[in-house]
Amino acid sequence: MSNLSTYLNTGLALIGWTYIMWKSGEWLMGITLKQWDKRRKISRKQRAVEELYDAFELDTIKDGDQMKITTAKGLVIMMYRQEKP
């Protein structure tokens, strides 16, 4: 009886240890993926801004000038370069 009790206790401990390791792995992977997705979104937005900058040659805008861009669906984007003091 003592031998069976030892096996059952050891098995239960291994199941508990496996569950704890599994859940901590899920938690760690969740944090890692959230951070990766956050960085990916930031870089995606930055790439879009850079593409807009290149497509409309926004570097040609002088101080105090503005440029309006109208999309096919009526969205108007206005770019304005501030005058340097």
N, CA, C and O atoms as a GROMACS GRO file, in nm:
protein
  340
    1MET      N    1   0.082  -0.120   0.000
    1MET     CA    2   0.000   0.000   0.000
    1MET      C    3   0.087   0.126   0.000
    1MET      O    4   0.054   0.224  -0.067
    2SER      N    5   0.194   0.124   0.073
    2SER     CA    6   0.283   0.238   0.081
    2SER      C    7   0.347   0.266  -0.054
    2SER      O    8   0.366   0.381  -0.092
    3ASN      N    9   0.380   0.159  -0.127
    3ASN     CA   10   0.442   0.172  -0.258
    3ASN      C   11   0.346   0.237  -0.357
    3ASN      O   12   0.386   0.325  -0.434
    4LEU      N   13   0.220   0.196  -0.358
    4LEU     CA   14   0.118   0.254  -0.445
    4LEU      C   15   0.095   0.401  -0.411
    4LEU      O   16   0.078   0.484  -0.500
    5SER      N   17   0.094   0.431  -0.283
    5SER     CA   18   0.075   0.569  -0.239
    5SER      C   19   0.190   0.658  -0.289
    5SER      O   20   0.167   0.773  -0.328
    6THR      N   21   0.310   0.606  -0.288
    6THR     CA   22   0.426   0.682  -0.337
    6THR      C   23   0.413   0.708  -0.486
    6THR      O   24   0.439   0.820  -0.532
    7TYR      N   25   0.373   0.607  -0.563
    7TYR     CA   26   0.356   0.624  -0.707
    7TYR      C   27   0.247   0.725  -0.740
    7TYR      O   28   0.263   0.810  -0.828
    8LEU      N   29   0.135   0.717  -0.669
    8LEU     CA   30   0.026   0.811  -0.692
    8LEU      C   31   0.066   0.954  -0.657
    8LEU      O   32   0.033   1.048  -0.729
    9ASN      N   33   0.137   0.969  -0.547
    9ASN     CA   34   0.182   1.102  -0.505
    9ASN      C   35   0.283   1.159  -0.605
    9ASN      O   36   0.276   1.277  -0.639
   10THR      N   37   0.375   1.075  -0.652
   10THR     CA   38   0.474   1.119  -0.750
   10THR      C   39   0.406   1.155  -0.882
   10THR      O   40   0.441   1.256  -0.943
   11GLY      N   41   0.311   1.074  -0.925
   11GLY     CA   42   0.237   1.103  -1.049
   11GLY      C   43   0.160   1.233  -1.040
   11GLY      O   44   0.160   1.312  -1.134
   12LEU      N   45   0.096   1.255  -0.928
   12LEU     CA   46   0.021   1.379  -0.907
   12LEU      C   47   0.115   1.499  -0.905
   12LEU      O   48   0.082   1.605  -0.960
   13ALA      N   49   0.230   1.484  -0.843
   13ALA     CA   50   0.328   1.593  -0.840
   13ALA      C   51   0.379   1.624  -0.981
   13ALA      O   52   0.395   1.741  -1.017
   14LEU      N   53   0.403   1.521  -1.062
   14LEU     CA   54   0.448   1.542  -1.200
   14LEU      C   55   0.341   1.609  -1.285
   14LEU      O   56   0.371   1.695  -1.368
   15ILE      N   57   0.216   1.569  -1.264
   15ILE     CA   58   0.106   1.633  -1.338
   15ILE      C   59   0.096   1.781  -1.298
   15ILE      O   60   0.079   1.867  -1.384
   16GLY      N   61   0.107   1.810  -1.170
   16GLY     CA   62   0.103   1.948  -1.123
   16GLY      C   63   0.219   2.030  -1.177
   16GLY      O   64   0.201   2.144  -1.220
   17TRP      N   65   0.340   1.972  -1.174
   17TRP     CA   66   0.458   2.041  -1.226
   17TRP      C   67   0.443   2.069  -1.375
   17TRP      O   68   0.476   2.178  -1.421
   18THR      N   69   0.392   1.971  -1.450
   18THR     CA   70   0.372   1.989  -1.594
   18THR      C   71   0.270   2.100  -1.621
   18THR      O   72   0.290   2.182  -1.711
   19TYR      N   73   0.163   2.102  -1.545
   19TYR     CA   74   0.061   2.206  -1.561
   19TYR      C   75   0.119   2.345  -1.534
   19TYR      O   76   0.094   2.439  -1.609
   20ILE      N   77   0.196   2.357  -1.426
   20ILE     CA   78   0.256   2.486  -1.391
   20ILE      C   79   0.353   2.530  -1.500
   20ILE      O   80   0.353   2.647  -1.539
   21MET      N   81   0.435   2.439  -1.550
   21MET     CA   82   0.530   2.473  -1.657
   21MET      C   83   0.456   2.513  -1.784
   21MET      O   84   0.497   2.607  -1.853
   22TRP      N   85   0.349   2.443  -1.817
   22TRP     CA   86   0.270   2.474  -1.937
   22TRP      C   87   0.209   2.614  -1.928
   22TRP      O   88   0.218   2.693  -2.022
   23LYS      N   89   0.149   2.645  -1.814
   23LYS     CA   90   0.086   2.776  -1.795
   23LYS      C   91   0.190   2.888  -1.793
   23LYS      O   92   0.165   2.996  -1.847
   24SER      N   93   0.304   2.865  -1.732
   24SER     CA   94   0.407   2.969  -1.733
   24SER      C   95   0.463   2.988  -1.874
   24SER      O   96   0.498   3.100  -1.911
   25GLY      N   97   0.471   2.882  -1.953
   25GLY     CA   98   0.512   2.894  -2.093
   25GLY      C   99   0.410   2.973  -2.174
   25GLY      O  100   0.448   3.056  -2.257
   26GLU      N  101   0.282   2.948  -2.151
   26GLU     CA  102   0.177   3.025  -2.219
   26GLU      C  103   0.187   3.173  -2.183
   26GLU      O  104   0.175   3.259  -2.270
   27TRP      N  105   0.208   3.201  -2.057
   27TRP     CA  106   0.219   3.339  -2.010
   27TRP      C  107   0.338   3.409  -2.074
   27TRP      O  108   0.326   3.521  -2.124
   28LEU      N  109   0.454   3.342  -2.074
   28LEU     CA  110   0.575   3.400  -2.131
   28LEU      C  111   0.560   3.421  -2.282
   28LEU      O  112   0.600   3.524  -2.334
   29MET      N  113   0.501   3.324  -2.350
   29MET     CA  114   0.480   3.335  -2.494
   29MET      C  115   0.381   3.447  -2.525
   29MET      O  116   0.397   3.520  -2.623
   30GLY      N  117   0.279   3.462  -2.443
   30GLY     CA  118   0.182   3.570  -2.462
   30GLY      C  119   0.246   3.707  -2.451
   30GLY      O  120   0.219   3.795  -2.532
   31ILE      N  121   0.330   3.725  -2.350
   31ILE     CA  122   0.400   3.853  -2.334
   31ILE      C  123   0.491   3.879  -2.452
   31ILE      O  124   0.495   3.990  -2.505
   32THR      N  125   0.565   3.777  -2.494
   32THR     CA  126   0.658   3.792  -2.606
   32THR      C  127   0.584   3.828  -2.734
   32THR      O  128   0.627   3.917  -2.807
   33LEU      N  129   0.475   3.759  -2.763
   33LEU     CA  130   0.400   3.788  -2.885
   33LEU      C  131   0.334   3.925  -2.882
   33LEU      O  132   0.326   3.992  -2.985
   34LYS      N  133   0.287   3.968  -2.766
   34LYS     CA  134   0.228   4.102  -2.756
   34LYS      C  135   0.332   4.210  -2.784
   34LYS      O  136   0.304   4.307  -2.855
   35GLN      N  137   0.452   4.193  -2.729
   35GLN     CA  138   0.558   4.290  -2.753
   35GLN      C  139   0.599   4.291  -2.900
   35GLN      O  140   0.622   4.398  -2.958
   36TRP      N  141   0.609   4.173  -2.960
   36TRP     CA  142   0.646   4.163  -3.101
   36TRP      C  143   0.540   4.229  -3.189
   36TRP      O  144   0.574   4.302  -3.282
   37ASP      N  145   0.414   4.205  -3.159
   37ASP     CA  146   0.305   4.264  -3.237
   37ASP      C  147   0.304   4.415  -3.223
   37ASP      O  148   0.278   4.487  -3.319
   38LYS      N  149   0.333   4.464  -3.104
   38LYS     CA  150   0.338   4.608  -3.080
   38LYS      C  151   0.449   4.672  -3.162
   38LYS      O  152   0.429   4.776  -3.224
   39ARG      N  153   0.568   4.610  -3.163
   39ARG     CA  154   0.679   4.662  -3.243
   39ARG      C  155   0.648   4.653  -3.391
   39ARG      O  156   0.685   4.743  -3.468
   40ARG      N  157   0.582   4.546  -3.434
   40ARG     CA  158   0.548   4.529  -3.575
   40ARG      C  159   0.451   4.636  -3.620
   40ARG      O  160   0.464   4.689  -3.731
   41LYS      N  161   0.353   4.670  -3.537
   41LYS     CA  162   0.257   4.774  -3.572
   41LYS      C  163   0.324   4.910  -3.582
   41LYS      O  164   0.295   4.988  -3.673
   42ILE      N  165   0.413   4.938  -3.490
   42ILE     CA  166   0.484   5.066  -3.494
   42ILE      C  167   0.567   5.075  -3.622
   42ILE      O  168   0.565   5.178  -3.689
   43SER      N  169   0.637   4.970  -3.654
   43SER     CA  170   0.721   4.974  -3.773
   43SER      C  171   0.634   4.978  -3.899
   43SER      O  172   0.673   5.038  -3.999
   44ARG      N  173   0.517   4.916  -3.896
   44ARG     CA  174   0.426   4.920  -4.010
   44ARG      C  175   0.376   5.062  -4.034
   44ARG      O  176   0.368   5.108  -4.148
   45LYS      N  177   0.341   5.131  -3.926
   45LYS     CA  178   0.296   5.270  -3.937
   45LYS      C  179   0.410   5.359  -3.987
   45LYS      O  180   0.390   5.447  -4.070
   46GLN      N  181   0.529   5.334  -3.934
   46GLN     CA  182   0.644   5.414  -3.976
   46GLN      C  183   0.674   5.392  -4.124
   46GLN      O  184   0.707   5.486  -4.196
   47ARG      N  185   0.662   5.268  -4.170
   47ARG     CA  186   0.684   5.239  -4.313
   47ARG      C  187   0.581   5.311  -4.398
   47ARG      O  188   0.614   5.360  -4.506
   48ALA      N  189   0.456   5.318  -4.352
   48ALA     CA  190   0.352   5.387  -4.427
   48ALA      C  191   0.382   5.536  -4.438
   48ALA      O  192   0.363   5.596  -4.544
   49VAL      N  193   0.429   5.596  -4.329
   49VAL     CA  194   0.463   5.738  -4.331
   49VAL      C  195   0.581   5.762  -4.425
   49VAL      O  196   0.580   5.859  -4.502
   50GLU      N  197   0.680   5.676  -4.420
   50GLU     CA  198   0.796   5.691  -4.509
   50GLU      C  199   0.755   5.675  -4.656
   50GLU      O  200   0.806   5.745  -4.742
   51GLU      N  201   0.664   5.582  -4.683
   51GLU     CA  202   0.616   5.562  -4.820
   51GLU      C  203   0.540   5.685  -4.868
   51GLU      O  204   0.556   5.727  -4.983
   52LEU      N  205   0.458   5.744  -4.782
   52LEU     CA  206   0.387   5.867  -4.815
   52LEU      C  207   0.486   5.981  -4.841
   52LEU      O  208   0.469   6.059  -4.935
   53TYR      N  209   0.587   5.989  -4.759
   53TYR     CA  210   0.690   6.091  -4.773
   53TYR      C  211   0.760   6.080  -4.909
   53TYR      O  212   0.782   6.180  -4.977
   54ASP      N  213   0.794   5.956  -4.948
   54ASP     CA  214   0.861   5.933  -5.076
   54ASP      C  215   0.766   5.953  -5.194
   54ASP      O  216   0.806   6.011  -5.296
   55ALA      N  217   0.643   5.905  -5.183
   55ALA     CA  218   0.550   5.910  -5.296
   55ALA      C  219   0.513   6.052  -5.335
   55ALA      O  220   0.499   6.082  -5.453
   56PHE      N  221   0.498   6.140  -5.238
   56PHE     CA  222   0.456   6.277  -5.266
   56PHE      C  223   0.572   6.377  -5.254
   56PHE      O  224   0.550   6.498  -5.257
   57GLU      N  225   0.692   6.327  -5.240
   57GLU     CA  226   0.812   6.411  -5.231
   57GLU      C  227   0.793   6.524  -5.129
   57GLU      O  228   0.808   6.642  -5.160
   58LEU      N  229   0.760   6.484  -5.009
   58LEU     CA  230   0.732   6.582  -4.904
   58LEU      C  231   0.856   6.658  -4.859
   58LEU      O  232   0.846   6.759  -4.789
   59ASP      N  233   0.973   6.611  -4.899
   59ASP     CA  234   1.094   6.684  -4.862
   59ASP      C  235   1.109   6.814  -4.942
   59ASP      O  236   1.193   6.897  -4.909
   60THR      N  237   1.026   6.831  -5.046
   60THR     CA  238   1.032   6.954  -5.126
   60THR      C  239   0.949   7.067  -5.066
   60THR      O  240   0.957   7.181  -5.112
   61ILE      N  241   0.870   7.038  -4.963
   61ILE     CA  242   0.790   7.142  -4.899
   61ILE      C  243   0.882   7.236  -4.822
   61ILE      O  244   0.964   7.191  -4.742
   62LYS      N  245   0.869   7.364  -4.846
   62LYS     CA  246   0.951   7.466  -4.778
   62LYS      C  247   0.882   7.509  -4.649
   62LYS      O  248   0.766   7.476  -4.625
   63ASP      N  249   0.954   7.583  -4.567
   63ASP     CA  250   0.898   7.632  -4.441
   63ASP      C  251   0.775   7.718  -4.468
   63ASP      O  252   0.779   7.809  -4.551
   64GLY      N  253   0.666   7.690  -4.397
   64GLY     CA  254   0.542   7.765  -4.411
   64GLY      C  255   0.453   7.716  -4.524
   64GLY      O  256   0.339   7.761  -4.534
   65ASP      N  257   0.501   7.626  -4.608
   65ASP     CA  258   0.419   7.573  -4.717
   65ASP      C  259   0.332   7.459  -4.667
   65ASP      O  260   0.357   7.401  -4.562
   66GLN      N  261   0.231   7.428  -4.746
   66GLN     CA  262   0.144   7.316  -4.715
   66GLN      C  263   0.113   7.239  -4.842
   66GLN      O  264   0.124   7.292  -4.952
   67MET      N  265   0.074   7.113  -4.824
   67MET     CA  266   0.037   7.029  -4.937
   67MET      C  267  -0.088   6.952  -4.897
   67MET      O  268  -0.096   6.896  -4.788
   68LYS      N  269  -0.187   6.952  -4.986
   68LYS     CA  270  -0.310   6.878  -4.961
   68LYS      C  271  -0.316   6.761  -5.058
   68LYS      O  272  -0.290   6.776  -5.177
   69ILE      N  273  -0.349   6.645  -5.004
   69ILE     CA  274  -0.362   6.524  -5.084
   69ILE      C  275  -0.504   6.474  -5.065
   69ILE      O  276  -0.550   6.456  -4.952
   70THR      N  277  -0.574   6.450  -5.176
   70THR     CA  278  -0.712   6.400  -5.170
   70THR      C  279  -0.716   6.259  -5.224
   70THR      O  280  -0.665   6.232  -5.333
   71THR      N  281  -0.777   6.168  -5.148
   71THR     CA  282  -0.788   6.030  -5.193
   71THR      C  283  -0.911   6.014  -5.281
   71THR      O  284  -0.992   6.106  -5.294
   72ALA      N  285  -0.925   5.896  -5.340
   72ALA     CA  286  -1.038   5.869  -5.430
   72ALA      C  287  -1.171   5.873  -5.356
   72ALA      O  288  -1.274   5.903  -5.416
   73LYS      N  289  -1.171   5.844  -5.228
   73LYS     CA  290  -1.295   5.841  -5.150
   73LYS      C  291  -1.320   5.971  -5.075
   73LYS      O  292  -1.407   5.976  -4.989
   74GLY      N  293  -1.244   6.076  -5.107
   74GLY     CA  294  -1.271   6.207  -5.050
   74GLY      C  295  -1.196   6.241  -4.923
   74GLY      O  296  -1.220   6.348  -4.866
   75LEU      N  297  -1.107   6.156  -4.877
   75LEU     CA  298  -1.028   6.187  -4.758
   75LEU      C  299  -0.919   6.287  -4.797
   75LEU      O  300  -0.845   6.265  -4.893
   76VAL      N  301  -0.909   6.395  -4.722
   76VAL     CA  302  -0.809   6.498  -4.749
   76VAL      C  303  -0.702   6.493  -4.640
   76VAL      O  304  -0.732   6.499  -4.521
   77ILE      N  305  -0.578   6.481  -4.684
   77ILE     CA  306  -0.464   6.480  -4.592
   77ILE      C  307  -0.386   6.607  -4.618
   77ILE      O  308  -0.343   6.633  -4.731
   78MET      N  309  -0.366   6.688  -4.513
   78MET     CA  310  -0.292   6.812  -4.530
   78MET      C  311  -0.160   6.802  -4.455
   78MET      O  312  -0.156   6.769  -4.337
   79MET      N  313  -0.052   6.832  -4.526
   79MET     CA  314   0.082   6.834  -4.468
   79MET      C  315   0.126   6.979  -4.458
   79MET      O  316   0.106   7.057  -4.552
   80TYR      N  317   0.186   7.016  -4.347
   80TYR     CA  318   0.227   7.154  -4.324
   80TYR      C  319   0.365   7.152  -4.259
   80TYR      O  320   0.385   7.084  -4.158
   81ARG      N  321   0.459   7.226  -4.316
   81ARG     CA  322   0.591   7.236  -4.255
   81ARG      C  323   0.597   7.365  -4.175
   81ARG      O  324   0.576   7.473  -4.229
   82GLN      N  325   0.627   7.354  -4.047
   82GLN     CA  326   0.633   7.471  -3.960
   82GLN      C  327   0.754   7.557  -3.996
   82GLN      O  328   0.858   7.508  -4.039
   83GLU      N  329   0.734   7.685  -3.978
   83GLU     CA  330   0.846   7.776  -4.000
   83GLU      C  331   0.941   7.767  -3.882
   83GLU      O  332   0.900   7.760  -3.767
   84LYS      N  333   1.068   7.766  -3.913
   84LYS     CA  334   1.168   7.759  -3.807
   84LYS      C  335   1.185   7.896  -3.745
   84LYS      O  336   1.193   7.996  -3.817
   85PRO      N  337   1.191   7.903  -3.612
   85PRO     CA  338   1.203   8.034  -3.545
   85PRO      C  339   1.339   8.097  -3.567
   85PRO      O  340   1.365   8.206  -3.517
   0.00000   0.00000   0.00000
